[in-house]
C-alpha cells in the first residue's frame, strides 16, 4: 500500500549536524550613578544621574537546517530512522504502555516493513524562523550550564510518502493518529498534524482517520 501525506509541522528545531555562525550581544555591565549637590544660591539639592552599560558581542554556533542553493529548508523526516519513522515507533511503544498493543516488539517488526520517502523532505510554506536557546547542564564537577542555540521554524508544511504491506494498514493508521497527540521531531518540541485524507477503500467509501 502507498499513501501520500501532507503534514503541517510546528515548532520545528534545527539540528542533524548542521551549524551556522550567529552573532549575539551579551550584557556584561549595567550600573547607574546618582549625585546630589546642594546649591548654595538656592539652598535646595540638585540631583544628577547617569547610567552605564557595557555590551560584548561574540559569535556562537546555531543548530540549523540543511538548505539548498535556493535557500529551501530540508528536514530528515523520511528514511528508516527519520523523524516520522521515529515518531511512529514511539507511538507504538506508548500504545503498548496504554494496553492497546500486545507487545513492543510488534511495532519493531511492523516498522521494518515500512518505507518513508524521501529521506530528506523539503519544508514548504515556511511561516517564520527564529533563534531560541535551550540551557544544558554539563556533566562536570560544578554542573555548569551552557546555552545551546537553535533555528526554529514556527510553522511549515511537508509532503511525504509511506509504503507498507496492506496487512499492516490498520496498525500504521493507528500510529499516524497517535503521533498527532505527541511532542516529537528534534528536541521533542515539535508537533505534527496530518492534513491529508487517506485514499479511498476498495468499496469506494472514503475513510478519513484524521478528523
Beta strands, then each sheet from edge to edge (+ up, - down):
strand 1: 2-13
strand 2: 19-38
strand 3: 45-63
strand 4: 66-67
strand 5: 73-75
strand 6: 115-117
strand 7: 121-122
strand 8: 129-137
strand 9: 145-163
strand 10: 191-194
sheet 1: 2+ 3- 9- 1+ 10-
sheet 2: 2+ 3- 9- 6+
sheet 3: 2+ 3- 9- 8+
sheet 4: 4+ 5- 7+
end
